[in-house]
Amino acid sequence: MHAFSIQRFLIKKKLAEYKCDTNEAISLKLVRFPEDVEDDGTTFHPEYSHQIFGDDEVAFGYKGLQIQLFYTAGNLSTLFKVKYSSKVTETFDCVEPDDVEGKIREIVPAGFTYNTDDFISLLEKEANFKPFGTLLHTYTVHSEEAGEFTYQIHKADIACPGFQEYHERLQTFLMWFIETASFIDADDDRWDFFLVFEKYNKDGETLYATVGYMTVYNYYVYPDKTRPRVSQMLILPPFQGEGHGAQLLEAVHRFYCGLPKVQDITAEDPSENYVKLRDFVLAKLCQGLPSFAADKLHLGFSADMVKEAQEKLKINKKHARRVYEILRLRATDMSDEVKAREYRLEVKKRLFGPYRKNQRELAKMRKCLRPEELVSHMGQMDTQTQHEELEKSYQVVVEGYRRIIERLATQA
């Protein structure tokens, strides 16, 4: 190998040592007590950092890079520190490290501290922090190891004193845990904010820790209705898997059900996890409605179900149909071949909708495509393939429904 090529290879190899995985380098923390700052057990890391550091989620120019973003548990007062063992400019000429601090500062609002001692002193002010807005719902979660915890769900809006600044700090978490997150224009008074807090005790005082939140935008529906659309929802990682998402979504539904001007509740570009959560919550709410009673389910999806779900729970027809399928599966003896077949055909009839649309499109194509183009399109819509895809879709849907039914059983 040429001497120049060897030198380039060695430099390239050395520079590779200055690349850091930003999901590992970023340490997040919700701090209640001074000792939490040094406790690795309270640290969690982002799922995503591509919106800040690019698709490869790598920061270049540092060895041993540590990006600390620590928040007081309630008010979310912020400590922001960047640490590293060495920097590329100290070793190589003409190579610039990434501006890690600048990138983070783009999303972290002003008012943070760089100093750990100053941050710890802010913990003393946490006793003054109280949840924003109106209390909607209180619930408890029992833990075998630690006993009972109490949580509150509040509805806030931008008019609440101090809320806008708090929300700016809270929404920074979206960048790390929602793949396509974006910040919202919170000044628009059509936004509603729903917040979850944990009540906890510190030195004999009751304090509140931020658990998660949901933003909802109220769209106008002609002539005099609104359609609340869930925009973002996040339960912070230390609290995930404890049922807070379901509690929050149910509380939000119940809130809007009490408003006569609300037509129905939807969600903007819902994730797969959100759809599962919504299926569970809506099935839980609908199972008590007369039109969804077990003896009505085997008669098929009815206009009464659509009407009652919409009027009493602000659930649209599409979501009511999924709830019907979940509750009918629960009420069906799937070991009975006749009943199982009836259920299977009922679900497949809905799933077949997109294929039927394809057939209509194919009929239109016949009129305007050349024979060789038509053959290629017909190949894509082969009947055998359709049946196989339909069966696959059915199995996936039913597997998801069974998980919801299991979860409903634990709530009984």
C-alpha positions in Angstrom: 0.0 0.0 0.0 1.3 3.5 -0.9 2.6 5.4 2.2 0.1 8.3 1.6 -2.8 5.8 1.5 -1.6 4.1 4.7 -1.5 7.5 6.4 -5.0 8.3 5.2 -6.2 4.9 6.4 -4.7 5.4 9.9 -6.1 9.0 10.2 -9.6 7.7 9.1 -9.3 4.9 11.7 -8.3 7.4 14.4 -11.1 9.7 13.5 -13.6 6.8 13.8 -12.8 6.7 17.5 -14.3 10.2 17.8 -17.8 9.1 16.8 -20.4 8.6 19.6 -23.9 7.0 19.5 -26.0 10.0 20.6 -28.8 7.7 22.0 -26.2 6.4 24.5 -24.4 9.7 25.0 -27.5 11.5 26.1 -28.5 10.9 29.7 -32.0 12.1 30.9 -33.2 12.2 34.4 -36.2 13.3 36.5 -34.7 14.4 39.8 -36.6 14.4 43.1 -33.8 14.2 45.7 -30.2 15.5 45.5 -28.8 11.9 45.5 -30.7 11.2 42.3 -28.2 13.3 40.4 -25.4 10.8 40.9 -27.6 7.7 40.9 -27.3 5.8 37.6 -30.5 3.9 38.4 -32.5 7.1 37.8 -31.0 7.7 34.3 -32.8 6.9 31.1 -31.8 7.4 27.4 -33.6 8.5 24.2 -35.2 6.1 21.8 -34.4 8.6 19.0 -32.0 11.4 18.4 -32.1 11.6 14.6 -34.1 14.9 14.5 -31.2 16.6 16.3 -28.1 14.6 15.2 -29.2 13.2 11.7 -30.3 9.8 10.5 -27.2 8.0 11.7 -27.7 9.3 15.3 -24.0 10.0 15.7 -22.0 13.0 17.1 -18.5 13.4 15.7 -15.5 14.9 17.3 -15.5 13.6 20.9 -14.3 10.6 23.0 -16.3 9.7 26.0 -19.1 12.1 25.2 -21.8 12.6 27.9 -24.7 14.9 27.3 -26.6 15.4 30.6 -30.2 16.8 30.5 -31.5 16.5 34.0 -34.9 17.9 35.0 -36.4 18.6 38.4 -39.3 16.1 38.6 -42.2 18.6 38.9 -41.3 22.0 37.4 -38.8 20.5 34.9 -36.1 23.1 35.7 -33.2 22.0 33.7 -29.5 21.1 34.1 -27.6 20.9 30.8 -24.0 19.7 30.7 -21.7 18.4 27.9 -18.7 16.4 29.1 -16.0 14.4 27.1 -12.5 12.9 27.7 -11.0 14.4 24.5 -11.9 16.4 21.5 -10.8 15.9 17.9 -9.3 19.4 17.4 -6.8 18.7 20.2 -5.3 15.9 18.1 -6.0 16.7 14.4 -5.7 20.0 12.5 -8.5 21.1 10.1 -11.2 18.8 11.5 -14.1 20.4 13.2 -16.2 18.6 15.9 -20.0 18.8 15.8 -21.5 21.7 17.7 -23.3 19.4 20.2 -24.2 22.1 22.6 -25.6 24.3 19.8 -27.8 21.5 18.5 -29.2 20.8 21.9 -29.8 24.5 22.6 -32.1 24.6 19.6 -34.7 22.5 21.5 -34.0 23.3 25.1 -35.5 26.6 26.1 -33.5 29.4 27.8 -33.4 29.4 31.6 -31.4 26.1 32.1 -28.3 25.9 34.3 -24.9 24.5 33.6 -24.1 24.2 37.2 -24.9 21.1 39.3 -24.9 22.9 42.6 -27.3 25.5 41.3 -29.6 22.7 39.9 -29.6 21.0 43.3 -30.6 24.2 45.0 -33.6 24.4 42.6 -34.9 21.2 44.1 -35.8 23.2 47.2 -38.3 25.2 45.2 -40.1 22.0 44.0 -42.4 22.2 47.1 -43.9 25.4 45.5 -44.8 23.6 42.3 -48.4 22.7 41.9 -50.2 21.1 38.9 -51.6 23.4 36.3 -55.3 23.7 35.4 -58.3 21.8 36.5 -58.2 18.4 38.2 -60.2 15.8 36.1 -59.3 12.5 37.7 -57.4 10.9 40.5 -56.4 7.2 40.5 -54.0 4.9 42.4 -51.5 2.3 41.2 -50.4 -0.5 43.5 -46.9 -1.8 43.4 -45.9 -5.0 45.2 -42.5 -3.6 46.2 -43.3 0.0 47.0 -47.0 0.1 48.0 -49.6 2.5 46.6 -49.0 5.6 44.5 -51.5 8.4 43.8 -51.8 10.1 40.4 -53.8 13.1 39.1 -54.8 14.1 35.6 -55.3 17.9 35.0 -56.6 19.8 32.0 -54.6 23.0 31.4 -54.5 25.7 28.7 -52.0 28.3 27.7 -53.8 31.0 29.9 -52.6 29.2 33.1 -49.8 31.4 34.7 -46.4 29.8 34.1 -47.8 27.0 31.9 -46.3 28.2 28.6 -42.7 28.1 30.0 -43.4 24.7 31.7 -44.8 23.3 28.4 -41.7 24.5 26.5 -39.5 22.4 28.8 -41.9 19.4 28.8 -42.1 19.2 25.0 -38.3 18.7 24.7 -39.0 15.1 25.6 -40.9 14.6 22.4 -37.7 14.8 20.3 -36.2 11.8 22.1 -39.3 9.5 22.3 -41.6 10.2 19.3 -40.0 9.4 15.9 -41.6 12.3 13.9 -42.2 14.8 16.7 -42.6 18.5 16.2 -43.2 21.4 18.6 -46.6 23.0 18.5 -47.7 26.6 18.4 -49.0 26.6 22.0 -50.3 30.3 21.6 -53.3 29.0 19.6 -56.2 28.9 22.0 -57.7 25.8 20.3 -55.1 23.6 22.0 -56.0 21.6 25.1 -53.3 20.1 27.4 -53.9 17.1 29.6 -51.2 16.4 32.2 -50.5 13.5 34.5 -48.7 14.0 37.9 -47.7 11.7 40.6 -48.2 12.9 44.2 -45.2 12.0 46.4 -43.9 12.8 49.9 -40.7 14.6 50.7 -39.8 15.6 54.2 -43.4 15.6 55.2 -44.6 17.7 52.3 -46.7 16.7 49.3 -44.9 17.3 46.0 -45.9 16.5 42.4 -43.8 14.8 39.7 -44.5 15.1 35.9 -45.5 11.7 34.5 -46.7 12.5 31.0 -49.1 14.5 28.9 -51.4 14.8 25.8 -52.0 17.7 23.4 -55.4 17.9 21.7 -56.4 20.4 18.9 -60.0 21.4 18.6 -61.0 21.5 14.9 -64.2 23.3 13.8 -66.9 21.1 12.3 -69.7 22.9 10.3 -72.1 24.3 11.5 -71.6 24.4 15.3 -69.5 21.4 16.4 -65.8 20.7 17.2 -63.7 17.6 16.5 -60.9 17.3 19.1 -57.9 15.6 17.5 -55.1 14.0 19.7 -51.8 15.4 18.4 -49.2 14.1 20.7 -49.1 11.8 23.7 -46.2 10.8 25.8 -45.8 8.9 29.1 -42.2 9.5 30.3 -40.0 6.4 30.4 -39.8 6.0 34.2 -43.6 5.6 34.3 -44.2 3.5 31.2 -45.9 0.1 31.5 -47.9 1.1 34.5 -51.3 1.9 32.8 -51.0 5.7 32.8 -51.6 6.0 29.0 -55.0 4.2 29.4 -55.9 6.3 32.4 -55.1 9.5 30.5 -56.9 8.6 27.3 -60.0 7.5 29.2 -60.0 10.7 31.2 -59.7 12.8 28.0 -62.6 10.8 26.4 -64.8 11.3 29.4 -64.0 15.0 29.5 -65.0 15.6 25.9 -68.1 13.3 26.3 -69.4 15.9 28.7 -69.2 18.7 26.0 -72.4 18.8 23.8 -70.6 20.6 21.0 -68.0 17.8 20.5 -68.8 15.6 17.4 -66.2 12.9 17.9 -62.6 12.4 19.0 -59.9 11.4 16.5 -56.1 11.2 16.4 -53.5 12.7 14.1 -51.3 10.0 12.4 -51.6 7.6 15.3 -48.8 5.2 16.0 -49.4 1.4 16.3 -49.0 1.6 20.1 -51.6 4.4 20.3 -54.1 2.4 18.2 -53.7 -0.5 20.6 -54.2 1.8 23.5 -57.3 3.4 21.9 -58.8 0.0 21.1 -58.5 -1.0 24.7 -59.9 2.2 26.2 -62.8 2.4 23.7 -63.7 -1.3 24.2 -63.7 -0.7 28.0 -66.0 2.3 27.6 -68.4 0.6 25.1 -68.8 -2.7 26.9 -71.3 -1.1 29.2 -73.5 0.3 26.4 -76.8 -1.6 25.7 -76.2 -1.8 22.0 -72.9 -3.6 22.6 -74.5 -6.2 25.0 -73.3 -9.8 24.4 -76.7 -10.9 23.1 -76.6 -8.1 20.4 -73.1 -8.7 19.1 -73.8 -11.9 17.1 -76.4 -10.1 15.1 -73.7 -8.0 13.5 -72.5 -4.4 13.5 -75.6 -2.2 13.8 -76.8 1.4 13.2 -77.7 1.4 17.0 -74.0 0.7 17.9 -72.9 3.6 15.6 -75.4 6.0 17.1 -74.9 5.1 20.7 -71.1 5.1 20.5 -71.2 8.5 18.8 -73.8 10.1 21.0 -72.7 8.8 24.4 -68.9 8.4 23.9 -68.1 10.6 20.9 -66.7 7.6 19.1 -66.8 7.7 15.3 -68.2 4.8 13.1 -64.7 3.5 12.1 -63.6 3.1 15.8 -67.0 1.8 16.9 -66.6 -1.0 14.3 -63.3 -2.1 15.7 -64.8 -2.1 19.2 -67.6 -4.3 18.0 -65.2 -6.8 16.5 -63.2 -6.9 19.8 -66.3 -7.4 21.9 -67.8 -9.9 19.5 -64.6 -12.0 19.6 -64.8 -12.0 23.4 -68.4 -13.2 23.2 -67.8 -15.9 20.5 -66.9 -19.5 21.2 -64.1 -19.9 18.6 -64.0 -23.6 19.2 -67.5 -23.7 17.5 -66.7 -24.0 13.8 -69.9 -22.3 12.6 -69.6 -19.3 15.0 -65.8 -19.0 14.3 -66.5 -19.0 10.6 -69.2 -16.3 11.0 -66.9 -14.1 13.0 -64.0 -14.6 10.5 -66.2 -13.6 7.5 -67.5 -10.6 9.4 -63.9 -9.2 10.0 -62.7 -10.2 6.6 -65.6 -8.3 5.0 -64.2 -5.1 6.5 -60.6 -5.9 5.7 -61.6 -6.7 2.1 -62.6 -3.0 1.6 -59.2 -1.9 0.1 -59.1 -4.9 -2.2 -62.6 -4.0 -3.5 -61.3 -0.5 -4.2 -58.4 -2.0 -6.2 -60.9 -3.9 -8.3 -62.8 -0.7 -9.1 -59.5 1.0 -10.0 -58.6 -2.0 -12.2 -61.9 -1.6 -14.1 -61.1 2.0 -14.8 -57.6 1.0 -15.9 -59.0 -1.4 -18.5 -60.4 1.5 -20.4 -57.2 3.5 -20.6 -54.1 1.2 -20.3 -52.3 -0.6 -23.0 -52.5 -4.4 -22.8 -48.9 -4.9 -21.5 -49.6 -2.2 -18.7 -52.8 -3.9 -17.8 -51.1 -7.3 -17.4 -48.6 -5.9 -15.0 -51.3 -4.3 -12.9 -53.4 -7.5 -13.0 -50.4 -9.4 -11.8 -50.3 -7.2 -8.7 -53.9 -8.0 -7.9 -53.9 -11.8 -8.4 -56.9 -13.4 -6.5 -54.8 -16.0 -4.8 -52.5 -13.4 -3.4 -55.4 -11.3 -2.3 -56.8 -14.3 -0.3 -53.4 -15.0 1.3 -52.9 -11.3 2.3 -56.5 -11.1 3.6 -55.9 -14.2 5.8 -52.6 -12.8 7.1 -54.3 -9.5 7.9 -57.1 -11.3 9.7 -54.6 -13.3 11.9 -52.7 -10.1 12.8 -56.0 -8.3 13.7 -57.3 -11.1 15.8 -54.0 -11.6 17.7 -54.2 -7.9 18.6 -57.8 -8.2 19.7 -57.0 -11.2 21.9 -54.4 -9.1 23.8 -57.0 -6.4 24.4 -59.5 -8.9 25.6 -56.9 -10.3 28.1 -56.3 -6.8 29.3 -60.0 -6.1 29.7 -60.2 -9.3 31.8 -57.6 -7.9 34.3 -59.7 -4.7 34.7 -62.9 -6.6 35.5 
